Amino acid sequence: MTTTNLPPADASAAPAAPAPVAIPAYPLLSRLYRLQYEPVQVAWVLLYPEGMVKLNDSAAEILRRCNGKFSPGGIVVELEALYNTKGIAPQVQAMLEEGVRRGWIV
């Protein structure tokens, strides 16, 4: 059996977990973005002046409810009822945080 002496792993090279951000009480899509269904893409997209982001179905359903009428908890309740499931709050929270980080949600 042979062994090699590898240098210790550089902890700073590991990607850091994103810092939590404050989610608004009633998330609202920023006026800089427009959410729409694109038949050519067969997907919901988020349009902005420099381009677009193609969304997966889950992200689109969450962002469609970022209209200032739903609280984060209300979004969870709505989606759990729509999909007849439970326990999606952590995923919704993560998507809302990412939306705030990217400036999609205000």
Secondary structure, 3 states (H helix, E strand, C coil): CCCCCCCCCCHHHCCCCCCCCCCCCCCEECCCCEEEEECCCCEEEEEECCEEEECCHHHHHHHHCCECCCCHHHHHHHHHHHHCCCCCHHHHHHHHHHHHHCCCEC
